[in-house]
Amino acid sequence: MRTTYGAARRRSKNRLFKRAKGFRGGRGSLLRTVKETVIRADAYATRDRRRRKRDFRRLWITRVSAAVRMRGLRYNEFIFGLNKANITLDRKTLAEMAVNDTAAFDAVCELVKKAIS
């Protein structure tokens, strides 16, 4: 009698097909293609978890830079002034302040200007 692996094989396939749920065409319904696609999806997920961190940092820097320019400074001067004034706010917090709490951001900018001059 030939071996078909039975329940273990079915469980293994089901696990794969669940992970491929929502994939289009054969990528979600054909076993070999599903295996390849799931492996590739994992590779992209791993890469993009790291990528997301870079993308957000770039976004925060862009936002802070725009807000600082409106207040008559350049981004690199601003960061230099933050360090000189011993202000330990990260870029995420600064970007959030620049968008939602302009009064506090103005206060930080004034402290930075004092520290630079």
VODRENDO-816913 format. One record per atom (N, C-alpha, C): residue in one letter; x negated, y, z. Coordinates in steps of 0.001 Angstrom, whole numbers, plus 524288, in hexadecimal, padded with zeros to 5 digits. Layout:
% VODRENDO-816913
AXYZ...
***
This chain:
% VODRENDO-816913
M7FCB77FB5F80000M800008000080000M7FC87804E580000R7FDFC808D37FCF6R7FAAF80D6F7FCB6R7FBE48112D80137T7F7EA8143B802A2T7F88A817E6806F1T7FA7081D24804CDT7FE5381F7280756T80055824878058FT7FF94828C9809A5Y7FD3A8278280E16Y7FC3882B298125CY8013082CD381540G805B682C14812E0G80AB382CE281587G80B478323081822A80C81831FC81D25A80DE5836C08200AA8096883AAE82023A80495838C8820B7A8001A83C5D82108A7FF8483F7881BFER8001283CD08178DR7FFA783F768127ER803F484391811E9R808C18421481367R80D2D845B4812E3R80C5784A8A81654R80A8A8499081B1ER8099E84DE481EB7R8057C8519D81C89S8015884F5181A6BS7FD198526581836S7FF07855B6813A5K802358535881042K804578564480BC9K807F685A9480DA9N80B568593F81164N80F0E85D2681358N80C38861DA8159CR807F5860C781862R804EA8650281AAER802F8868B381663L800E48665F81239L7FEEF8698780DDBL8035186CA480B46F807B6869F580A32F80C0186C958077CF80E53870F980AC8K80E4E8704A80FE8K81032874858134CK80CB38794D812C9R807948785E81297R803ED87CC181228R8045787F7180CDAA8063187C83808E3A8069A87EAF80399A80C11880CB8028AK80F388814F80694K8148B88324805E2K81484888AE803B4G8178F8898E7FFA6G817E088EBB7FD50G8141688F807F8CCF8107988BCE7F7FCF80CEF88C417F387F80FFF88B207EE8ER80E8188D9E7EA38R8119A88D367E56ER8102C8886D7E236G81410886417DFAEG81342881FD7DBEFG810C587D3E7DE61G80D2187AD07DB6BG80A90876157DD25G8074C876E07E208R805D187BC87E302R8029C87CE57E798R8058887BC07ECA5G80AAC87B5C7EC56G80DB887A277F0FDG8104C874D77F0C7S80F9D871F27EC68S8129486D107EBEAS80F6C8685A7EA13L80AB28691F7E802L8078B864BB7E620L802F8863DC7E9D3L8026385F137EBBDL7FEC185DF97EFF6L7F93485FDE7EEDDR7F70785E837EA5AR7F19985FF37E94FR7F0F6865E67E91DT7F49E868727E672T7F45C86E237E605T7F52C870B27EB51V7F8A886E787EE74V7F9A38708C7F3AFV7F4A48704A7F6EAK7F1DE86BDB7F6A8K7ED0586B4C7F9A9K7E92586F927F834E7E861870477F314E7E4AB874347F139E7E645879AA7F300T7EB5A87AC17F273T7ED48880037F39BT7ECE1881387F96AV7EE0A87D567FCB6V7EDC887E3280258V7E82187F3880404I7E47087C4A801C3I7DEE687D29802F8I7DD47882AD80164R7DEEB884437FCA9R7DDA0889817FABDR7E02288DAB7FE2EA7E50488CBF7FFCAA7E7CB890818031CA7E4ED8913280849D7E2E788CDD80A70D7DFE688D3280F50D7DAFD8907680E89A7D87688FBA80A12A7D3AC892A9808FAA7D4E78987F808B3Y7D927899E68060AY7DAAD89F62805A2Y7DC148A18E80AFDA7DEDB89E6680E22A7E08C8A03881347A7DBD18A16E816ADT7D7F289DF081684T7D33689EBD819A1T7D0698A3AB817D7R7CFB98A429812B8R7CD028A8BE8108AR7CFE68ADBF81207D7D50B8ADA081178D7D8078B26F81213D7D8EE8B3F5817C0R7D8578B04F81B6AR7D87C8B1E6820EDR7D3ED8B59082210R7CF718B45D81FD9R7CAF18B7CE82084R7CBA28BCD281D5AR7CDCF8BC3D818BER7CEA08C0A38153BR7D23B8C4B68179FR7D65A8C2CE81A50R7DA3C8C64C81C9CR7D7A78CA178206AK7D3DE8C82482361K7D1268CB768272BK7CE608CFF782461R7CBD88CEAC81FFCR7C92B8D2BB81CECR7CD038D6AD81ABFD7D15D8D4A481896D7D5368D80981616D7D78A8DBE8819F9F7D8CC8D9F681EA9F7DB118DD718228FF7D7288E1928244FR7D24A8DFED8250BR7CE4F8E3C98269CR7CDDD8E81A82280R7CDEE8E69881D7CR7CDB78EA7B8193DR7D25B8EE2E81978L7D6F98EBFA81A81L7DBB58EF2B81AD3L7DB548F31981F4BW7D9938F137823DEW7D9148F4BA82862W7D5398F91782746I7D0D18F7B7824D9I7CCD88FBAB823AFI7CF0E8FFBA81FEBT7D1F98FDF681BFFT7D4539019181837T7D81B9054581AF1R7DB5B9032581E6ER7DF2E906678212ER7DC8590A61824B8V7D8A390895827A7V7D5DA90C1E82B34V7D3199105182808S7D0AB90EC4823C6S7CDD29126A82075S7D175916B381E6EA7D61A9152681C93A7D9DC918F481A8AA7DB9B91CB781ED3A7DCB591A8A82373A7DE8B91DCD827CEA7DA4A9219A82992V7D57091FC0829A8V7D114922F282B73V7CFF9927538278FR7D0639262F8228FR7CF7792A3281E89R7D36692EAE81F10M7D84992D5082085M7DC3F931678213CM7DAD8934FE825CER7D7699332482935R7D5D99363982DC6R7D0579387982D27G7CE699385F82859G7C98A93B1482725G7C4869382B82882L7C4C493306828C8L7C01192FEE829CEL7BF7992BCF82587R7BAE59296C82560R7BA2C924E2821FAR7BA3291FFF82562Y7BB4A91B9A82317Y7BBC8916BE82617Y7B6C79157C82917N7B249915DA8266AN7AD66914668290BN7AC1B9182B82D7DE7AD5F91D3682CCBE7ACA7920FA8310CE7B02191F8D835AAF7B4E391E148346CF7B8B691CBA83875F7B6D19181A83BB4I7B501913F983918I7B32390F4F83BD5I7AE4A910AD83F17F7AAD2913DE83CDEF7A632915A183FB8F7A7D291897844A8G7ABA191C108440EG7AD8C91F258487BG7B02691BC384C9FL7B303917CA84AE7L7B5739142384EA9L7B149911968520BN7AD3190FBB84F82N7A8F990D2A85269N7A651910FB85627K7A575915BB8543DK7A2D4919A785770K7A62691B3485C29A7AB5091B4B85B6EA7AEE291CD685FA6A7B05A918338631EN7AE03913AB86219N7AF2C90EDF86513N7B4F690D66864F5I7B76B90E198607BI7BCDE90C7C85FD0I7BCC59071A85D44T7BEF09033D85FFBT7BE918FDD585E08T7C3CB8FBEF85BECL7C5EA8FED585835L7CAB18FD178558EL7C91C8FA538508BD7CBA78F5F384F76D7CA5F8F32F84A9DD7CD6A8F58884607R7CC0B8F3D48415AR7CE538F61D83CA7R7D42A8F4F883C38K7D5C98F07983E21K7DB588EF1083DFDK7DE848F2ED84141T7DCA28F3FC845F0T7DF548F7998496ET7DF538FD1D84731L7DADF8FEB884516L7DA84903EF842CCL7DE4E9049683E3CA7DEAA9008983AE9A7E242900C283671A7E7E29011483859E7E9238FE1983C61E7EE6E8FE2083E9AE7EFAC90391840D0M7EBE3905E084388M7ECA090B22845AEM7ED5D90F2884156A7EA3890EA583D43A7EA709126E838F9A7EFD09127583665V7F24990DDA83632V7F75B90D7583395V7FBCA90ED883752N7FBAE90CC583C20N8003A90D1D83F97N7FFBC9110884411D7FB06912818458BD7FA53915FB84A0FD7F66E91A3F8489DT7F83091DF584570T7F499921E084352T7F26B9256F84788A7F5759266B84BB0A7F394929E284FDBA7EEBB9278E85270A7EEFC92288853ADA7EA8291FE485620A7E5DD91FC985265F7E6EF91EE184D62F7E2B791EB784987F7E0249241884911D7E3549283C84946D7E12C92D8B8492BD7DD8F92E7084DCFA7DF3592C888525FA7DC0592D2185719A7D6C892A5585676V7D6EF925A685449V7D21C922B28535DV7CE9C925AD84F99C7D0EE927D984B7CC7CDE292AD4847A5C7CB4292F8F84A2DE7CE079322284DB5E7CBB7936A58506AE7C70F934FA853BDL7C7A49309B85682L7C34792E90859A6L7BE9892D4585637V7BFBB92B09851A4V7BB8A9299684E00V7B8C392E7984C0BK7BBCC9328684ABDK7B97993767848CAK7B5EB939DB84CEFK7B7B2939A8851E3K7B48A93BC885628K7AF71938AB856BCA7AFED9337C85656A7AB5093022856FDA7A75193101852ABI7A9389321784DF4I7A5A4932E284977I7A2BE9381684A02S7A59D93C2584B7ES7A3249415B84BA8S7A009942408509D
***
